[in-house]
Amino acid sequence: MKIQVIHGPNLQLLGAREPTHYGNITLPEIDTLLGKKAQSLKHDLLSFQSNHEGEIVDTIGKLSQ
């Protein structure tokens, strides 16, 4: 099974912006953890991040084709 994770606006700033509020973990670290979990379950993980709503909608649209 393939799992698509779609990260929205500003999540590329995780770990850098207001770490006391949002924490110290970065988006690549989150993706690594998710990837390891998916792999342990024998799934493929695809990750995508965009600050642009149109790109996110386009990505979702491609998944349903």
N, CA, C and O atoms as a Tripos MOL2 file, in Angstrom:
@<TRIPOS>MOLECULE
protein
  260   259    65     0     0
PROTEIN
NO_CHARGES

@<TRIPOS>ATOM
      1 N           0.8340   -1.1740    0.0000 N.3       1 MET1
      2 CA          0.0000    0.0000    0.0000 C.3       1 MET1
      3 C           0.8800    1.2400    0.0000 C.2       1 MET1
      4 O           1.9340    1.2790    0.6360 O.2       1 MET1
      5 N           0.4230    2.2520   -0.7290 N.am      2 LYS2
      6 CA          1.1120    3.5520   -0.7260 C.3       2 LYS2
      7 C           0.3350    4.5160    0.1530 C.2       2 LYS2
      8 O          -0.8940    4.5750    0.1020 O.2       2 LYS2
      9 N           1.0620    5.2630    0.9510 N.am      3 ILE3
     10 CA          0.4740    6.2770    1.8200 C.3       3 ILE3
     11 C           1.0490    7.6220    1.4050 C.2       3 ILE3
     12 O           2.2670    7.7930    1.3510 O.2       3 ILE3
     13 N           0.1730    8.5730    1.1140 N.am      4 GLN4
     14 CA          0.6020    9.9230    0.7550 C.3       4 GLN4
     15 C           0.3580   10.8450    1.9410 C.2       4 GLN4
     16 O          -0.7670   10.9650    2.4250 O.2       4 GLN4
     17 N           1.4110   11.4880    2.4010 N.am      5 VAL5
     18 CA          1.3040   12.4800    3.4670 C.3       5 VAL5
     19 C           1.4650   13.8510    2.8220 C.2       5 VAL5
     20 O           2.4350   14.1030    2.1070 O.2       5 VAL5
     21 N           0.5120   14.7240    3.0820 N.am      6 ILE6
     22 CA          0.5590   16.0700    2.5130 C.3       6 ILE6
     23 C           0.6700   17.0620    3.6650 C.2       6 ILE6
     24 O          -0.2230   17.1730    4.5050 O.2       6 ILE6
     25 N           1.7810   17.7740    3.6810 N.am      7 HIS7
     26 CA          2.0340   18.7900    4.7020 C.3       7 HIS7
     27 C           1.6780   20.1520    4.1250 C.2       7 HIS7
     28 O           2.0410   20.4610    2.9900 O.2       7 HIS7
     29 N           0.9820   20.9560    4.8880 N.am      8 GLY8
     30 CA          0.5230   22.2540    4.4250 C.3       8 GLY8
     31 C           1.4950   23.3860    4.6910 C.2       8 GLY8
     32 O           2.6610   23.1690    5.0190 O.2       8 GLY8
     33 N           0.9840   24.6020    4.5430 N.am      9 PRO9
     34 CA          1.7990   25.8110    4.6320 C.3       9 PRO9
     35 C           2.5900   25.9450    5.9300 C.2       9 PRO9
     36 O           2.1100   25.6440    7.0230 O.2       9 PRO9
     37 N           3.7950   26.4010    5.7590 N.am     10 ASN10
     38 CA          4.7240   26.7650    6.8330 C.3      10 ASN10
     39 C           5.2800   25.5930    7.6360 C.2      10 ASN10
     40 O           6.0620   25.8050    8.5630 O.2      10 ASN10
     41 N           4.8990   24.3790    7.3060 N.am     11 LEU11
     42 CA          5.4250   23.2610    8.0890 C.3      11 LEU11
     43 C           6.9130   23.0290    7.8400 C.2      11 LEU11
     44 O           7.5680   22.3430    8.6250 O.2      11 LEU11
     45 N           7.4500   23.5850    6.7710 N.am     12 GLN12
     46 CA          8.9010   23.4920    6.5470 C.3      12 GLN12
     47 C           9.6590   24.2610    7.6240 C.2      12 GLN12
     48 O          10.8770   24.1230    7.7460 O.2      12 GLN12
     49 N           8.9440   25.0720    8.4050 N.am     13 LEU13
     50 CA          9.5830   25.8620    9.4630 C.3      13 LEU13
     51 C           9.5920   25.1500   10.8170 C.2      13 LEU13
     52 O          10.1240   25.6760   11.7950 O.2      13 LEU13
     53 N           9.0010   23.9550   10.8710 N.am     14 LEU14
     54 CA          9.0170   23.2160   12.1380 C.3      14 LEU14
     55 C          10.4400   23.0340   12.6310 C.2      14 LEU14
     56 O          11.3470   22.7410   11.8520 O.2      14 LEU14
     57 N          10.6230   23.2050   13.9020 N.am     15 GLY15
     58 CA         11.9390   23.0720   14.5020 C.3      15 GLY15
     59 C          12.7310   24.3670   14.5090 C.2      15 GLY15
     60 O          13.6990   24.5050   15.2560 O.2      15 GLY15
     61 N          12.3180   25.3180   13.6760 N.am     16 ALA16
     62 CA         13.0360   26.5940   13.6050 C.3      16 ALA16
     63 C          12.1870   27.7480   14.1290 C.2      16 ALA16
     64 O          12.6990   28.6570   14.7830 O.2      16 ALA16
     65 N          10.9140   27.7070   13.8440 N.am     17 ARG17
     66 CA         10.0210   28.8020   14.2390 C.3      17 ARG17
     67 C           9.3620   28.4830   15.5770 C.2      17 ARG17
     68 O           8.6860   27.4640   15.7130 O.2      17 ARG17
     69 N           9.5550   29.3330   16.5370 N.am     18 GLU18
     70 CA          8.9480   29.2090   17.8670 C.3      18 GLU18
     71 C           9.0270   27.7790   18.4300 C.2      18 GLU18
     72 O           7.9990   27.1560   18.6940 O.2      18 GLU18
     73 N          10.2490   27.2680   18.6120 N.am     19 PRO19
     74 CA         10.3860   25.8940   19.1040 C.3      19 PRO19
     75 C           9.7480   25.6670   20.4710 C.2      19 PRO19
     76 O           9.3820   24.5380   20.7950 O.2      19 PRO19
     77 N           9.6070   26.7150   21.2770 N.am     20 THR20
     78 CA          8.9510   26.5270   22.5760 C.3      20 THR20
     79 C           7.4650   26.2460   22.4020 C.2      20 THR20
     80 O           6.8360   25.6460   23.2740 O.2      20 THR20
     81 N           6.9100   26.6740   21.2870 N.am     21 HIS21
     82 CA          5.4920   26.4350   21.0160 C.3      21 HIS21
     83 C           5.2770   25.2050   20.1300 C.2      21 HIS21
     84 O           4.4030   24.3830   20.4070 O.2      21 HIS21
     85 N           6.0800   25.0800   19.0560 N.am     22 TYR22
     86 CA          5.8970   24.0280   18.0670 C.3      22 TYR22
     87 C           6.8320   22.8310   18.2480 C.2      22 TYR22
     88 O           6.6550   21.8080   17.5870 O.2      22 TYR22
     89 N           7.8130   22.9450   19.1250 N.am     23 GLY23
     90 CA          8.7530   21.8490   19.3480 C.3      23 GLY23
     91 C          10.0090   21.9900   18.5130 C.2      23 GLY23
     92 O          10.1420   22.9130   17.7100 O.2      23 GLY23
     93 N          10.9240   21.0610   18.7160 N.am     24 ASN24
     94 CA         12.2290   21.1100   18.0430 C.3      24 ASN24
     95 C          12.3350   20.1790   16.8460 C.2      24 ASN24
     96 O          13.2920   20.2750   16.0770 O.2      24 ASN24
     97 N          11.3780   19.2840   16.6720 N.am     25 ILE25
     98 CA         11.4690   18.3220   15.5770 C.3      25 ILE25
     99 C          11.1970   19.0270   14.2470 C.2      25 ILE25
    100 O          10.3060   19.8710   14.1490 O.2      25 ILE25
    101 N          11.9700   18.6700   13.2400 N.am     26 THR26
    102 CA         11.8320   19.2870   11.9260 C.3      26 THR26
    103 C          10.9350   18.4300   11.0370 C.2      26 THR26
    104 O          10.6750   17.2650   11.3390 O.2      26 THR26
    105 N          10.4740   19.0090    9.9590 N.am     27 LEU27
    106 CA          9.6410   18.2650    9.0200 C.3      27 LEU27
    107 C          10.3870   17.0680    8.4210 C.2      27 LEU27
    108 O           9.7930   15.9940    8.3180 O.2      27 LEU27
    109 N          11.6500   17.1960    8.0240 N.am     28 PRO28
    110 CA         12.3650   16.0130    7.5360 C.3      28 PRO28
    111 C          12.4690   14.9110    8.6010 C.2      28 PRO28
    112 O          12.4190   13.7250    8.2750 O.2      28 PRO28
    113 N          12.6120   15.2960    9.8490 N.am     29 GLU29
    114 CA         12.6630   14.2900   10.9160 C.3      29 GLU29
    115 C          11.3090   13.5950   11.0650 C.2      29 GLU29
    116 O          11.2550   12.3830   11.2710 O.2      29 GLU29
    117 N          10.2270   14.3490   10.9630 N.am     30 ILE30
    118 CA          8.8900   13.7520   11.0150 C.3      30 ILE30
    119 C           8.7110   12.7820    9.8510 C.2      30 ILE30
    120 O           8.2130   11.6710   10.0330 O.2      30 ILE30
    121 N           9.1170   13.2040    8.6600 N.am     31 ASP31
    122 CA          8.9950   12.3340    7.4910 C.3      31 ASP31
    123 C           9.8180   11.0630    7.6480 C.2      31 ASP31
    124 O           9.3930    9.9880    7.2250 O.2      31 ASP31
    125 N          10.9890   11.1820    8.2540 N.am     32 THR32
    126 CA         11.8180   10.0000    8.4960 C.3      32 THR32
    127 C          11.1260    9.0360    9.4430 C.2      32 THR32
    128 O          11.1000    7.8310    9.1940 O.2      32 THR32
    129 N          10.5660    9.5530   10.5240 N.am     33 LEU33
    130 CA          9.8390    8.7000   11.4710 C.3      33 LEU33
    131 C           8.6320    8.0360   10.8080 C.2      33 LEU33
    132 O           8.3960    6.8420   10.9920 O.2      33 LEU33
    133 N           7.8750    8.8120   10.0400 N.am     34 LEU34
    134 CA          6.7270    8.2450    9.3350 C.3      34 LEU34
    135 C           7.1630    7.1850    8.3320 C.2      34 LEU34
    136 O           6.5180    6.1460    8.1930 O.2      34 LEU34
    137 N           8.2550    7.4560    7.6380 N.am     35 GLY35
    138 CA          8.7820    6.4960    6.6630 C.3      35 GLY35
    139 C           9.2020    5.1880    7.3080 C.2      35 GLY35
    140 O           8.9430    4.1130    6.7660 O.2      35 GLY35
    141 N           9.8440    5.2700    8.4520 N.am     36 LYS36
    142 CA         10.2610    4.0550    9.1660 C.3      36 LYS36
    143 C           9.0480    3.2490    9.6190 C.2      36 LYS36
    144 O           9.0440    2.0210    9.5270 O.2      36 LYS36
    145 N           8.0230    3.9400   10.1080 N.am     37 LYS37
    146 CA          6.8080    3.2490   10.5370 C.3      37 LYS37
    147 C           6.1190    2.5910    9.3480 C.2      37 LYS37
    148 O           5.6940    1.4380    9.4300 O.2      37 LYS37
    149 N           6.0090    3.3210    8.2530 N.am     38 ALA38
    150 CA          5.3930    2.7610    7.0510 C.3      38 ALA38
    151 C           6.1670    1.5370    6.5700 C.2      38 ALA38
    152 O           5.5720    0.5210    6.2130 O.2      38 ALA38
    153 N           7.4890    1.6390    6.5610 N.am     39 GLN39
    154 CA          8.3280    0.5310    6.1200 C.3      39 GLN39
    155 C           8.1300   -0.6900    7.0150 C.2      39 GLN39
    156 O           8.0770   -1.8180    6.5240 O.2      39 GLN39
    157 N           8.0200   -0.4700    8.3170 N.am     40 SER40
    158 CA          7.8240   -1.5900    9.2430 C.3      40 SER40
    159 C           6.4820   -2.2850    8.9990 C.2      40 SER40
    160 O           6.3180   -3.4600    9.3280 O.2      40 SER40
    161 N           5.5350   -1.5600    8.4270 N.am     41 LEU41
    162 CA          4.2230   -2.1200    8.1060 C.3      41 LEU41
    163 C           4.1390   -2.5770    6.6470 C.2      41 LEU41
    164 O           3.0790   -2.9700    6.1600 O.2      41 LEU41
    165 N           5.2830   -2.5160    5.9660 N.am     42 LYS42
    166 CA          5.3860   -2.9260    4.5600 C.3      42 LYS42
    167 C           4.5740   -2.0260    3.6200 C.2      42 LYS42
    168 O           3.9730   -2.4950    2.6540 O.2      42 LYS42
    169 N           4.5700   -0.7320    3.9260 N.am     43 HIS43
    170 CA          3.8940    0.2560    3.0900 C.3      43 HIS43
    171 C           4.9310    1.2300    2.5360 C.2      43 HIS43
    172 O           6.0150    1.3940    3.0970 O.2      43 HIS43
    173 N           4.5780    1.8650    1.4350 N.am     44 ASP44
    174 CA          5.4080    2.9190    0.8640 C.3      44 ASP44
    175 C           4.8450    4.2620    1.3080 C.2      44 ASP44
    176 O           3.6300    4.4600    1.3230 O.2      44 ASP44
    177 N           5.7180    5.1670    1.6640 N.am     45 LEU45
    178 CA          5.2940    6.4930    2.1090 C.3      45 LEU45
    179 C           5.7980    7.5390    1.1360 C.2      45 LEU45
    180 O           6.9850    7.5830    0.8140 O.2      45 LEU45
    181 N           4.8960    8.3720    0.6760 N.am     46 LEU46
    182 CA          5.2380    9.5140   -0.1600 C.3      46 LEU46
    183 C           4.8900   10.7580    0.6360 C.2      46 LEU46
    184 O           3.8050   10.8440    1.2110 O.2      46 LEU46
    185 N           5.7880   11.7120    0.6750 N.am     47 SER47
    186 CA          5.5750   12.9230    1.4580 C.3      47 SER47
    187 C           5.6730   14.1350    0.5500 C.2      47 SER47
    188 O           6.5140   14.1930   -0.3470 O.2      47 SER47
    189 N           4.8050   15.0970    0.7950 N.am     48 PHE48
    190 CA          4.7620   16.3090   -0.0150 C.3      48 PHE48
    191 C           4.4390   17.4850    0.8920 C.2      48 PHE48
    192 O           3.5640   17.3890    1.7520 O.2      48 PHE48
    193 N           5.1420   18.5920    0.7020 N.am     49 GLN49
    194 CA          4.8670   19.8190    1.4610 C.3      49 GLN49
    195 C           4.8140   20.9680    0.4890 C.2      49 GLN49
    196 O           5.6380   21.0740   -0.4200 O.2      49 GLN49
    197 N           3.8270   21.8370    0.6920 N.am     50 SER50
    198 CA          3.7410   23.0370   -0.1310 C.3      50 SER50
    199 C           3.1300   24.1650    0.6840 C.2      50 SER50
    200 O           2.3010   23.9430    1.5660 O.2      50 SER50
    201 N           3.5550   25.3640    0.3710 N.am     51 ASN51
    202 CA          2.9620   26.5580    0.9570 C.3      51 ASN51
    203 C           1.8490   27.1000    0.0750 C.2      51 ASN51
    204 O           1.2340   28.1160    0.3990 O.2      51 ASN51
    205 N           1.5880   26.4260   -1.0380 N.am     52 HIS52
    206 CA          0.6190   26.9120   -2.0120 C.3      52 HIS52
    207 C          -0.5750   25.9640   -2.0840 C.2      52 HIS52
    208 O          -0.4350   24.7920   -2.4360 O.2      52 HIS52
    209 N          -1.7320   26.4830   -1.7510 N.am     53 GLU53
    210 CA         -2.9490   25.6700   -1.7080 C.3      53 GLU53
    211 C          -3.2190   24.9820   -3.0460 C.2      53 GLU53
    212 O          -3.6380   23.8250   -3.0730 O.2      53 GLU53
    213 N          -2.9850   25.6740   -4.1400 N.am     54 GLY54
    214 CA         -3.2170   25.0890   -5.4630 C.3      54 GLY54
    215 C          -2.3850   23.8470   -5.7010 C.2      54 GLY54
    216 O          -2.8790   22.8730   -6.2690 O.2      54 GLY54
    217 N          -1.1200   23.8620   -5.2730 N.am     55 GLU55
    218 CA         -0.2560   22.6830   -5.4310 C.3      55 GLU55
    219 C          -0.7670   21.5200   -4.6000 C.2      55 GLU55
    220 O          -0.7020   20.3680   -5.0290 O.2      55 GLU55
    221 N          -1.2740   21.8190   -3.4170 N.am     56 ILE56
    222 CA         -1.8140   20.7710   -2.5490 C.3      56 ILE56
    223 C          -3.0600   20.1620   -3.1990 C.2      56 ILE56
    224 O          -3.2060   18.9400   -3.2400 O.2      56 ILE56
    225 N          -3.9480   21.0070   -3.7030 N.am     57 VAL57
    226 CA         -5.1640   20.5250   -4.3610 C.3      57 VAL57
    227 C          -4.8030   19.7110   -5.5970 C.2      57 VAL57
    228 O          -5.4010   18.6620   -5.8370 O.2      57 VAL57
    229 N          -3.8350   20.1740   -6.3870 N.am     58 ASP58
    230 CA         -3.4030   19.4230   -7.5680 C.3      58 ASP58
    231 C          -2.8550   18.0540   -7.1820 C.2      58 ASP58
    232 O          -3.1300   17.0600   -7.8540 O.2      58 ASP58
    233 N          -2.0820   18.0030   -6.1050 N.am     59 THR59
    234 CA         -1.5150   16.7180   -5.6530 C.3      59 THR59
    235 C          -2.6220   15.7650   -5.2300 C.2      59 THR59
    236 O          -2.5860   14.5820   -5.5690 O.2      59 THR59
    237 N          -3.6010   16.2650   -4.4960 N.am     60 ILE60
    238 CA         -4.7260   15.4300   -4.0870 C.3      60 ILE60
    239 C          -5.4900   14.9350   -5.3120 C.2      60 ILE60
    240 O          -5.8920   13.7740   -5.3690 O.2      60 ILE60
    241 N          -5.6870   15.8140   -6.2880 N.am     61 GLY61
    242 CA         -6.3890   15.4320   -7.5120 C.3      61 GLY61
    243 C          -5.6820   14.3330   -8.2750 C.2      61 GLY61
    244 O          -6.3320   13.4480   -8.8310 O.2      61 GLY61
    245 N          -4.3600   14.3740   -8.3100 N.am     62 LYS62
    246 CA         -3.5760   13.3400   -8.9960 C.3      62 LYS62
    247 C          -3.7090   11.9840   -8.3060 C.2      62 LYS62
    248 O          -3.6440   10.9420   -8.9570 O.2      62 LYS62
    249 N          -3.8930   12.0030   -6.9980 N.am     63 LEU63
    250 CA         -4.0140   10.7530   -6.2510 C.3      63 LEU63
    251 C          -5.3060   10.0260   -6.5730 C.2      63 LEU63
    252 O          -5.3510    8.7970   -6.5300 O.2      63 LEU63
    253 N          -6.3430   10.7570   -6.8910 N.am     64 SER64
    254 CA         -7.6400   10.1260   -7.1210 C.3      64 SER64
    255 C          -7.8280    9.6730   -8.5620 C.2      64 SER64
    256 O          -8.8940    9.1690   -8.9140 O.2      64 SER64
    257 N          -6.8190    9.8420   -9.3950 N.am     65 GLN65
    258 CA         -6.9280    9.4190  -10.8000 C.3      65 GLN65
    259 C          -6.5340    7.9800  -10.9670 C.2      65 GLN65
    260 O          -6.5650    7.4560  -12.0810 O.2      65 GLN65
@<TRIPOS>BOND
     1     1     2 1
     2     2     3 1
     3     3     4 2
     4     3     5 am
     5     5     6 1
     6     6     7 1
     7     7     8 2
     8     7     9 am
     9     9    10 1
    10    10    11 1
    11    11    12 2
    12    11    13 am
    13    13    14 1
    14    14    15 1
    15    15    16 2
    16    15    17 am
    17    17    18 1
    18    18    19 1
    19    19    20 2
    20    19    21 am
    21    21    22 1
    22    22    23 1
    23    23    24 2
    24    23    25 am
    25    25    26 1
    26    26    27 1
    27    27    28 2
    28    27    29 am
    29    29    30 1
    30    30    31 1
    31    31    32 2
    32    31    33 am
    33    33    34 1
    34    34    35 1
    35    35    36 2
    36    35    37 am
    37    37    38 1
    38    38    39 1
    39    39    40 2
    40    39    41 am
    41    41    42 1
    42    42    43 1
    43    43    44 2
    44    43    45 am
    45    45    46 1
    46    46    47 1
    47    47    48 2
    48    47    49 am
    49    49    50 1
    50    50    51 1
    51    51    52 2
    52    51    53 am
    53    53    54 1
    54    54    55 1
    55    55    56 2
    56    55    57 am
    57    57    58 1
    58    58    59 1
    59    59    60 2
    60    59    61 am
    61    61    62 1
    62    62    63 1
    63    63    64 2
    64    63    65 am
    65    65    66 1
    66    66    67 1
    67    67    68 2
    68    67    69 am
    69    69    70 1
    70    70    71 1
    71    71    72 2
    72    71    73 am
    73    73    74 1
    74    74    75 1
    75    75    76 2
    76    75    77 am
    77    77    78 1
    78    78    79 1
    79    79    80 2
    80    79    81 am
    81    81    82 1
    82    82    83 1
    83    83    84 2
    84    83    85 am
    85    85    86 1
    86    86    87 1
    87    87    88 2
    88    87    89 am
    89    89    90 1
    90    90    91 1
    91    91    92 2
    92    91    93 am
    93    93    94 1
    94    94    95 1
    95    95    96 2
    96    95    97 am
    97    97    98 1
    98    98    99 1
    99    99   100 2
   100    99   101 am
   101   101   102 1
   102   102   103 1
   103   103   104 2
   104   103   105 am
   105   105   106 1
   106   106   107 1
   107   107   108 2
   108   107   109 am
   109   109   110 1
   110   110   111 1
   111   111   112 2
   112   111   113 am
   113   113   114 1
   114   114   115 1
   115   115   116 2
   116   115   117 am
   117   117   118 1
   118   118   119 1
   119   119   120 2
   120   119   121 am
   121   121   122 1
   122   122   123 1
   123   123   124 2
   124   123   125 am
   125   125   126 1
   126   126   127 1
   127   127   128 2
   128   127   129 am
   129   129   130 1
   130   130   131 1
   131   131   132 2
   132   131   133 am
   133   133   134 1
   134   134   135 1
   135   135   136 2
   136   135   137 am
   137   137   138 1
   138   138   139 1
   139   139   140 2
   140   139   141 am
   141   141   142 1
   142   142   143 1
   143   143   144 2
   144   143   145 am
   145   145   146 1
   146   146   147 1
   147   147   148 2
   148   147   149 am
   149   149   150 1
   150   150   151 1
   151   151   152 2
   152   151   153 am
   153   153   154 1
   154   154   155 1
   155   155   156 2
   156   155   157 am
   157   157   158 1
   158   158   159 1
   159   159   160 2
   160   159   161 am
   161   161   162 1
   162   162   163 1
   163   163   164 2
   164   163   165 am
   165   165   166 1
   166   166   167 1
   167   167   168 2
   168   167   169 am
   169   169   170 1
   170   170   171 1
   171   171   172 2
   172   171   173 am
   173   173   174 1
   174   174   175 1
   175   175   176 2
   176   175   177 am
   177   177   178 1
   178   178   179 1
   179   179   180 2
   180   179   181 am
   181   181   182 1
   182   182   183 1
   183   183   184 2
   184   183   185 am
   185   185   186 1
   186   186   187 1
   187   187   188 2
   188   187   189 am
   189   189   190 1
   190   190   191 1
   191   191   192 2
   192   191   193 am
   193   193   194 1
   194   194   195 1
   195   195   196 2
   196   195   197 am
   197   197   198 1
   198   198   199 1
   199   199   200 2
   200   199   201 am
   201   201   202 1
   202   202   203 1
   203   203   204 2
   204   203   205 am
   205   205   206 1
   206   206   207 1
   207   207   208 2
   208   207   209 am
   209   209   210 1
   210   210   211 1
   211   211   212 2
   212   211   213 am
   213   213   214 1
   214   214   215 1
   215   215   216 2
   216   215   217 am
   217   217   218 1
   218   218   219 1
   219   219   220 2
   220   219   221 am
   221   221   222 1
   222   222   223 1
   223   223   224 2
   224   223   225 am
   225   225   226 1
   226   226   227 1
   227   227   228 2
   228   227   229 am
   229   229   230 1
   230   230   231 1
   231   231   232 2
   232   231   233 am
   233   233   234 1
   234   234   235 1
   235   235   236 2
   236   235   237 am
   237   237   238 1
   238   238   239 1
   239   239   240 2
   240   239   241 am
   241   241   242 1
   242   242   243 1
   243   243   244 2
   244   243   245 am
   245   245   246 1
   246   246   247 1
   247   247   248 2
   248   247   249 am
   249   249   250 1
   250   250   251 1
   251   251   252 2
   252   251   253 am
   253   253   254 1
   254   254   255 1
   255   255   256 2
   256   255   257 am
   257   257   258 1
   258   258   259 1
   259   259   260 2
@<TRIPOS>SUBSTRUCTURE
     1 MET1         2 RESIDUE 1 A MET
     2 LYS2         6 RESIDUE 1 A LYS
     3 ILE3        10 RESIDUE 1 A ILE
     4 GLN4        14 RESIDUE 1 A GLN
     5 VAL5        18 RESIDUE 1 A VAL
     6 ILE6        22 RESIDUE 1 A ILE
     7 HIS7        26 RESIDUE 1 A HIS
     8 GLY8        30 RESIDUE 1 A GLY
     9 PRO9        34 RESIDUE 1 A PRO
    10 ASN10       38 RESIDUE 1 A ASN
    11 LEU11       42 RESIDUE 1 A LEU
    12 GLN12       46 RESIDUE 1 A GLN
    13 LEU13       50 RESIDUE 1 A LEU
    14 LEU14       54 RESIDUE 1 A LEU
    15 GLY15       58 RESIDUE 1 A GLY
    16 ALA16       62 RESIDUE 1 A ALA
    17 ARG17       66 RESIDUE 1 A ARG
    18 GLU18       70 RESIDUE 1 A GLU
    19 PRO19       74 RESIDUE 1 A PRO
    20 THR20       78 RESIDUE 1 A THR
    21 HIS21       82 RESIDUE 1 A HIS
    22 TYR22       86 RESIDUE 1 A TYR
    23 GLY23       90 RESIDUE 1 A GLY
    24 ASN24       94 RESIDUE 1 A ASN
    25 ILE25       98 RESIDUE 1 A ILE
    26 THR26      102 RESIDUE 1 A THR
    27 LEU27      106 RESIDUE 1 A LEU
    28 PRO28      110 RESIDUE 1 A PRO
    29 GLU29      114 RESIDUE 1 A GLU
    30 ILE30      118 RESIDUE 1 A ILE
    31 ASP31      122 RESIDUE 1 A ASP
    32 THR32      126 RESIDUE 1 A THR
    33 LEU33      130 RESIDUE 1 A LEU
    34 LEU34      134 RESIDUE 1 A LEU
    35 GLY35      138 RESIDUE 1 A GLY
    36 LYS36      142 RESIDUE 1 A LYS
    37 LYS37      146 RESIDUE 1 A LYS
    38 ALA38      150 RESIDUE 1 A ALA
    39 GLN39      154 RESIDUE 1 A GLN
    40 SER40      158 RESIDUE 1 A SER
    41 LEU41      162 RESIDUE 1 A LEU
    42 LYS42      166 RESIDUE 1 A LYS
    43 HIS43      170 RESIDUE 1 A HIS
    44 ASP44      174 RESIDUE 1 A ASP
    45 LEU45      178 RESIDUE 1 A LEU
    46 LEU46      182 RESIDUE 1 A LEU
    47 SER47      186 RESIDUE 1 A SER
    48 PHE48      190 RESIDUE 1 A PHE
    49 GLN49      194 RESIDUE 1 A GLN
    50 SER50      198 RESIDUE 1 A SER
    51 ASN51      202 RESIDUE 1 A ASN
    52 HIS52      206 RESIDUE 1 A HIS
    53 GLU53      210 RESIDUE 1 A GLU
    54 GLY54      214 RESIDUE 1 A GLY
    55 GLU55      218 RESIDUE 1 A GLU
    56 ILE56      222 RESIDUE 1 A ILE
    57 VAL57      226 RESIDUE 1 A VAL
    58 ASP58      230 RESIDUE 1 A ASP
    59 THR59      234 RESIDUE 1 A THR
    60 ILE60      238 RESIDUE 1 A ILE
    61 GLY61      242 RESIDUE 1 A GLY
    62 LYS62      246 RESIDUE 1 A LYS
    63 LEU63      250 RESIDUE 1 A LEU
    64 SER64      254 RESIDUE 1 A SER
    65 GLN65      258 RESIDUE 1 A GLN
